[in-house]
């Protein structure tokens, strides 16, 4: 059982829902991410989504796009992101970490680093090998379609990592079935038609969609793309297994002095966690 599955199983026995915050690696300062991850845990995070900066993020709105651009300008790429996870793991060996990003950085990483693999585990990509060694627990690659991911999902599972997929309001029954065949850990339901941070969350639409998803998906379902405060998080947690918060955290980090970054996020998440546990 992966760390993600163990986390959801433990929360279920406690009657609690998962809090999954997202932050772009290397934002707003190149060296702040491991400290920020620990602050998230102290604030009540159960799983951390760590965004891998990419120049052309098709699913991200302007807030996360700007965060990614700044991180790229600071020299943050997949190599640095894995180093951040290794640093975090030096003192936290239990909180699951999910890398969220796009195909290009992963495939480029394999191209550059595959020659160092040697003859050990010849069927394993350099990315999977190094992500597992760093302590990554899950991967969400926005532009990897489920029908092309059977082998990749199996490779990740062999290294105790989960492959996570997005579902949207427009997802068909056939797409849900495709995701069900390869997904593990949890699935991420995008509650809005659009990019991250766009529009207001329609709680009624989410409540109507989740039973449809659960007809096909047996893994936990997290909801994101529009949760910005404790009240909304609490409402969504009535029907979802997890709430995912990203754009609002990035907004809170804008223009924060280095010394206040961790405390700002910890205080915000503590309010969300309190609301979820008071559900």
N, C-alpha and C positions, 0 to 999 in steps of 0.2 A: 504494500500500500504506500502510495506517495505521501509526502508531507502535506500536500493539499487535501487529499482524501482524508487523511487522519485528522486534519484541522476541522473539516466540515463534519466528520463523524463525532468529534468531541463536542462541537457546538450544538449539534442536534440533540445529544444526550442532555445538554444543559438548557435546552429550549431557547437558544440564542441564535442570532443571525450574524453573518460575517460582515465585517467592515473592511473594504478593500480600497485603500487610497492609491492614487496614481501620482507619480511625479516624473518629470523628464530628467533623466540622468545628466548630471553636470549643470543643472539649473537651480538657482540663479548664479551659483559659483562653482567653479570646476572641482573644488575639493570638498564640497559640502554634502554630497549625496549619502555616504555611509552614516554620517551624523544625523542627517535628516531621516534616514530609514529607521534608526534607533528611536528618534523622536516620535515617529509614526507608531511604533510599537508601544512606546510609553503612553501615547494618547489613546490606545485601544485598537490599533489595527490588527487584524487577524492574518491577512495576506497583503503583500506589497506588490503593486504593479509598477515596474520600472521601465519607463519609455526609452527606447534606443533612438537617439537623434537621427533624423533622416531628412534630406533636402527636399523631398517631394511627398509629404505625408497626405495621401488622398482622403483619409477619414478624419483628419484633425482640423478643427476650426482655428481661427486666427490666434487665440490665446496660446494654444499648445504649439502651433506653428512658430510663433515668435520665440517660445521657450526652446524649441528645437534649433532654431537658427542661432540663438545665442550660445547654446551648448556646442554646436558645430564650430562656431567662431572661437570658442575656448579650447578647441582641439579634442572634443569628446566624440569617440567612435565606439564600435563594439568592443575593441580591445580594452579600452578604458572602462566601459560598463562592466565587463566581466571582472576587472580588477576591483571595482567598487563592491561587487557582490562578495568577492573573496575577503575584502576588508571587513564587511558587515558580518560575515560568517566567523570571524575570529572571536566574536563575543556573542553571537546569536546563532545557534544551530537548530532552532526550532521553527522560526517564522518563515512560512513559504514565500519565495520570491518568484514572480512571473516577469519575464521579459516581454514587453509589448512593442511591436514595431512592424517592419516591412521586409519583403523578401530580399531586396537589393543588398543591404548590409550583411545579411546572413550568407547569401550566396557568394558575395565578394570575399567574406571572411574565409569561406571554404576554399575559394580559388587561391588565396594568398597563403593559407596555412596548411593546406592538405599535404604538401610535400614534406612536412615535419612529422607526419603521422607514422611513417615507417611501416613495419609489417604487423604491428600490434592492432588488433581489432580492425582488420581491413575493411569491414563493412560499415564502419562508423565514420561519419563526417567529422571534420575538425571542429566545427561549431558545436555539435552534440557532445563530443568528447570534452571540450574545454568548458562548455556551460555546465556539464555535470560536475566536473572537477572544481569549478568555482563555487558550486552550491546552488545553482538555479534549480527551481522546482517545476516550472511550467513555461511554455512559450505560446504567445499569441501573435501570429503573423497575419496581419490584416488582409493581405492580398494573396494568401495561399488558399485556393479553393479546396474544400474537403474531398472532392472526388479525385484529386491528384495527390493526396497526402497519406495514403495507406501505409506506404513504406516508411515515411518520415515519422508518422505516429508510432509505429512499431519500434523504430529505432529509439525514439525518446522514451517510450515505456520501458525498454530494456535497460535504460539508465535511470529509472525511477523518476522520470519527468513526464509531465502531462502536456498534451497538445490541446489548446483552448481555442474555440471558435466564436465568432460573432454571429448572432441572429438579429434580424431587424423586423420592424412592422410589416415589411414587404416579403418576408421569407415565406416560401411555399411549403406545403407539406412534404414535397419531395426533397427540398433542401434540408428541412429538419431531419428527415430520415438519413440523408447523406452525412450530416453532422453527427448524428447519433452513432453511426458506424465507426467513426474514428476519434471522436472527442473523448477526453477524460479530464478529471479534475473538476471543472465546471464549464458551463457555457455562459457567454456574456451577451445578454439581451440589450441591444441598442434601442433605447426607448423612443428615440426621435427619428424622423426622416430627415437626415442631414448630417452635418459634421458635429464634432464635439463642441459643447457649449452653445449650440444653436437652439433657440426657441424655448418654450415653456413645456415642462413635463406634463403629459396628459395621464394622470394617475388611473383614470377609468379605463383608458386604452391598454395600459399595462396589465391591469387586473383582468381584462378580457383575454389578453394574449397568452398569459402564462399557462393557463390550463391547456391551451392548444399545444404549446411547446412541450408540456409534460406528458402529453399523449405519446410522444416520440422520444423524449430525452429523459434518461434516468439519472444523469449527473445533476448536481446542484445548479441552480440558475441564478446568476447575478444580474443586476440591472444597473445601467449607467447611462451616460450622455444626458445630463439634465438635473442631477441631484446636487443641490447647492446649499442646503441647510438642514438642520436637525429635524424640522417638522416633516419635510418631504422624505427624508431618509426613513423616518419612523413609519410613515404611511406606506412606502414601498416595501418595507420589511415585513409587512403583514402578508404579502403574497410572494415575495422573493426570498431566496436563501441567502442573498448577499446584496449589499449596496456598494456601488463603485463610484468614487468621487475623484475627478481629475481636474477639470478646468477651473473649478472654484479654488482649489489648492494652489494652482499655478498663479491665479490672480492675486491671492494673498501674498505670494512670494515676490511679486513685482516690487522692485525698489526697496526691498527690505535690507537693512544693514546686515552684514554677514553674521554678526553676533545674535541677531534676533530671528534668524531663519528657523532654527529647530524649535524654539519656543512658540513661534507663531503657529506652526503646523500642529504641534502637540496640543496646544490650547484649543484649536479649532476641532481637531478630531476627538478630544475629550468630550466636547459638547455633543457630537454626533453619537459617540459611544454611549453616553448617558441616555440619550433619546432612544437608541435601539434597545438597550437593556430595560428601559421602562415601558416597553411596548405592551 
